[in-house]
C-alpha cells in the first residue's frame, strides 16, 4: 500500500501541498482529481522521488522513496510533459531502460511496439504527441513496475489506443497486483477505470472514497406530491434525509441527498409521492458538488 499522511510542500511563497492525505491499496487503480493548481502533479513528483516533502510522511509498503534506488526500480512514471533525449528512438530507449530496471521485459516491449504499430528505429522527435505517449507506455510498462504513476496519461490518444493502454494496465493490476495512481481531467474515463477516488483542492484531500461507496452515498432525486405539499398538507416529507441542496420548480422538488438508495426509499415510499425518480451522481457531478460549485453549477448538475 502507498500511504501519504499530512504531506506539505512549499515553493517560496506558494503552498503546493497543505497537509495532503492519501492511501492507495495494493492492486488497485486510484484516481486523483482536482482543479488546475490543486497539487496533483506535485504529489506524483513526490511519489516518484523527484521531490522531497517539507513535512509529513510518505511510504511504499513501509519504505521511503527518497534516495531509495532499489525501490525506484519498482516505480514507473509517465509525466504530462514527455521528454526524450535528442536523437533517441525506441530501440535506444529500450536499451537504456534495460540497464536501469532489473525486471525489464524485452518480449513485452516488442509486443507493445507491434500493438501500437510504432517504428522502433524512427526518431522519437518525428512522432506525433499521441505516438510519443504510446512510446512512453511501451517503456514504462515493460519495466514490469510494482507501482505506476500517471499524469494525464490518455491526453492525445485516440479511443482505440486508450482501450489498448487501459487493457495492459488492468491486466497488470489483476495479474501482478500492480498499484496505479492516475491523475486526469477526464472524469468520465476515470469513473470507468478507478477503484478509488481522491479529490484534491488547494493542496488538501477534500474527499477519498472507494468508487462503489462514492456511487452509493450521494444521489439526485426528483419528487412531487402534487400542489398540496406546498400548501402545508405534509409537515416534513423529507425528515430523516441528509439534504445537501434543494430547489423547487412548481410542484416538483429537486435535491442532492447524501443517503443510500435504500434510506431514501424508506423515507419517501411511505409518503406516496406522485413523482419519484432517483439517480446516482456521475464522478463529474460529485466533483462539482465537493468542490463547492456555485448555485448555477449545482442547479445545472441536478437536472
C-alpha positions in Angstrom: 0.0 0.0 0.0 1.1 3.6 -0.7 0.5 5.8 2.3 0.6 9.6 2.3 -0.1 11.5 5.6 -0.1 15.2 6.2 2.2 16.0 3.3 3.4 19.6 3.0 5.3 21.3 0.2 6.0 25.0 -0.3 7.7 26.8 -3.2 8.9 30.2 -1.9 5.5 31.9 -1.2 3.4 29.2 -3.0 1.9 26.4 -0.9 1.6 23.4 -3.2 0.6 20.8 -0.6 -1.0 21.7 2.7 -1.5 18.5 4.7 -2.5 16.2 1.9 -3.5 12.6 2.8 -3.9 9.6 0.5 -3.9 5.8 0.7 -3.6 3.6 -2.3 -4.4 -0.1 -1.6 -2.1 -2.8 -3.3 -3.5 -3.9 -6.6 -5.9 -1.0 -7.2 -6.3 1.9 -9.5 -6.5 5.2 -7.7 -7.9 8.3 -9.4 -6.6 11.7 -8.2 -8.7 14.6 -9.4 -8.8 18.3 -8.7 -8.8 21.7 -10.3 -5.8 23.1 -12.1 -3.1 24.0 -9.5 -4.6 21.8 -6.8 -1.3 19.9 -6.3 -1.8 16.7 -8.3 1.5 16.8 -10.3 3.4 17.8 -7.1 2.0 14.7 -5.4 3.1 12.5 -8.3 6.6 14.0 -8.2 6.9 13.3 -4.5 5.9 9.7 -5.0 8.4 9.3 -7.9 11.2 10.5 -5.6 11.8 13.6 -7.6 10.7 16.0 -4.8 11.2 15.7 -1.1 8.4 16.8 1.2 8.9 19.7 3.7 6.9 17.8 6.3 4.6 14.7 6.5 5.0 11.0 5.9 5.0 9.0 2.6 5.9 5.4 2.1 5.5 2.4 -0.3 4.7 -0.6 1.9 6.7 1.0 4.7 9.6 2.2 2.6 10.6 5.8 1.9 11.2 6.5 -1.8 13.6 9.4 -1.3 17.2 8.4 -2.3 16.0 4.7 -2.4 17.3 3.4 -5.7 16.1 -0.2 -5.1 12.5 1.0 -4.6 12.6 3.3 -7.6 13.3 0.3 -9.8 9.8 -0.9 -9.0 8.2 2.5 -9.9 7.3 3.7 -13.4 6.1 7.2 -14.1 4.6 8.8 -17.2 4.5 12.6 -16.8 2.1 15.0 -18.5 5.0 16.6 -20.4 7.2 14.0 -22.0 10.9 14.3 -22.7 13.1 12.1 -24.7 16.8 12.7 -25.4 17.7 14.3 -28.7 18.2 11.7 -31.5 16.7 8.9 -29.4 14.4 6.2 -30.8 12.6 3.3 -29.1 15.4 0.9 -29.8 17.9 3.1 -28.0 15.5 4.0 -25.2 14.7 0.3 -24.6 18.4 -0.5 -24.2 18.7 2.4 -21.8 15.7 1.3 -19.7 17.0 -2.3 -19.7 20.2 -1.1 -18.0 18.2 0.7 -15.3 15.4 -1.8 -14.5 16.2 -5.3 -13.4 12.7 -6.6 -14.3 12.8 -5.2 -17.9 10.7 -7.4 -20.2 12.0 -7.3 -23.8 9.3 -9.6 -25.1 6.5 -7.2 -23.8 8.4 -4.2 -25.2 8.4 -5.6 -28.7 4.8 -6.8 -28.3 3.6 -3.4 -27.3 5.5 -1.6 -30.1 3.8 -4.0 -32.5 0.4 -3.5 -30.9 0.7 0.3 -31.3 2.2 0.0 -34.8 5.2 2.1 -33.9 8.6 2.2 -35.7 11.2 1.1 -33.3 14.0 2.8 -35.2 12.4 6.1 -36.1 13.4 9.2 -34.2 11.0 9.9 -31.4 11.2 13.6 -32.3 9.3 12.7 -35.5 6.4 11.1 -33.6 3.1 12.9 -33.0 2.1 13.7 -29.5 -0.1 10.6 -29.3 2.6 8.4 -30.7 5.1 9.8 -28.1 2.6 8.9 -25.4 2.3 5.4 -26.7 6.1 5.1 -26.7 6.2 6.2 -23.1 3.7 3.4 -22.2 5.8 0.9 -24.1 8.8 1.8 -22.0 7.1 2.2 -18.6 5.0 -1.0 -18.7 8.0 -3.0 -20.0 9.8 -2.3 -16.7 7.1 -4.5 -15.1 6.5 -1.9 -12.3 5.0 -2.7 -9.0 3.8 1.0 -8.8 2.7 3.0 -11.8 2.3 6.8 -11.6 0.4 8.5 -14.4 -0.2 12.2 -15.0 -2.8 12.9 -17.7 -2.0 9.6 -19.3 -4.6 9.5 -22.1 -4.1 13.0 -23.3 -3.6 12.9 -27.1 -4.6 9.2 -27.5 -7.4 8.1 -29.8 -10.2 5.9 -28.4 -8.8 2.7 -29.8 -5.4 3.2 -28.3 -6.9 4.3 -25.0 -8.6 0.9 -24.7 -5.4 -0.9 -25.5 -3.5 1.1 -22.9 -6.1 0.5 -20.2 -6.2 -3.2 -21.0 -2.5 -3.5 -20.4 -2.8 -1.6 -17.1 -5.9 -3.5 -15.9 -4.3 -6.9 -16.8 -1.2 -5.9 -14.7 -3.3 -4.9 -11.8 -5.2 -8.2 -11.9 -2.2 -10.5 -12.7 0.6 -8.8 -10.7 -1.2 -6.7 -8.2 0.3 -3.5 -9.6 -0.8 -0.3 -7.8 -1.7 2.6 -10.0 -2.1 6.3 -9.3 -3.7 8.2 -12.2 -4.3 12.0 -12.3 -6.6 13.1 -15.1 -9.2 15.7 -16.0 -11.1 13.0 -18.0 -13.6 12.2 -15.2 -15.8 10.0 -17.4 -12.9 7.7 -18.2 -11.7 7.8 -14.5 -15.1 6.7 -13.4 -15.0 3.6 -15.5 -11.4 2.5 -14.6 -10.7 3.5 -11.0 -11.4 1.6 -7.8 -10.8 4.5 -5.5 -11.0 8.3 -5.9 -9.4 11.2 -4.1 -10.4 14.8 -4.7 -7.7 17.4 -4.1 -8.2 21.1 -3.6 -5.7 23.7 -2.5 -3.2 21.0 -1.6 -5.6 19.1 0.7 -7.6 16.0 0.3 -11.3 17.0 0.3 -12.7 13.5 -0.3 -11.3 10.0 -0.5 -13.6 7.0 -1.1 -13.9 3.7 -2.9 -15.8 4.2 -6.1 -18.6 1.8 -5.0 -19.1 3.8 -1.8 -18.9 7.1 -3.8 -21.7 6.0 -6.1 -23.8 4.7 -3.2 -23.8 7.6 -0.8 -24.8 10.6 -3.0 -27.9 10.8 -5.2 -30.1 13.3 -7.0 -33.8 12.9 -6.7 -36.9 14.4 -8.2 -40.1 14.3 -6.0 -43.6 15.7 -6.3 -46.6 15.2 -4.1 -48.8 17.5 -6.1 -49.7 21.0 -5.2 -50.7 20.0 -1.6 -47.2 19.7 -0.4 -46.6 23.4 -0.9 -49.8 24.2 0.9 -48.6 22.6 4.1 -50.6 19.4 4.0 -47.4 17.4 4.8 -45.3 18.5 7.8 -41.9 17.4 6.6 -41.9 14.6 4.0 -38.1 14.6 3.9 -37.4 14.2 7.6 -34.5 11.8 8.1 -32.8 12.6 4.8 -29.5 14.4 4.5 -30.5 17.1 2.0 -27.3 18.8 0.6 -29.1 21.0 -1.9 -32.7 21.6 -2.7 -34.7 23.7 -5.1 -38.4 23.7 -6.2 -39.7 24.0 -9.7 -43.5 24.4 -9.4 -44.8 21.3 -7.5 -41.5 19.4 -8.1 -38.6 19.4 -5.6 -35.1 18.7 -7.0 -32.5 17.7 -4.4 -29.0 16.3 -3.8 -29.2 13.8 -1.0 -26.4 12.3 1.0 -28.1 8.9 1.6 -28.2 5.4 0.1 -31.0 4.5 -2.2 -32.5 2.2 0.5 -32.5 5.0 3.0 -34.1 7.4 0.5 -36.8 4.9 -0.5 -37.6 4.1 3.2 -38.4 7.7 3.9 -40.2 8.6 0.6 -42.1 5.5 -0.3 -44.4 5.8 2.7 -45.2 9.4 1.7 -46.8 8.1 -1.6 -45.3 10.7 -3.9 -46.9 11.3 -7.3 -43.4 11.6 -8.9 -40.3 10.0 -7.5 -37.1 9.5 -9.5 -33.7 8.7 -8.0 -30.3 8.6 -9.8 -26.7 8.2 -8.7 -24.3 11.0 -9.5 -21.5 10.7 -12.0 -18.0 11.4 -10.9 -18.1 14.8 -12.7 -21.2 15.7 -10.7 -19.6 14.6 -7.4 -16.6 16.7 -8.3 -18.7 19.8 -8.9 -20.5 19.3 -5.6 -17.5 18.5 -3.5 -15.5 21.5 -4.7 -18.3 23.9 -3.9 -19.8 24.8 -7.2 -21.9 28.0 -7.3 -25.7 27.8 -7.3 -25.9 27.9 -11.1 -23.5 24.9 -11.3 -25.4 22.9 -8.7 -28.7 23.7 -10.4 -27.3 22.6 -13.8 -26.0 19.5 -12.1 -29.4 18.5 -10.7 -31.4 18.1 -13.9 
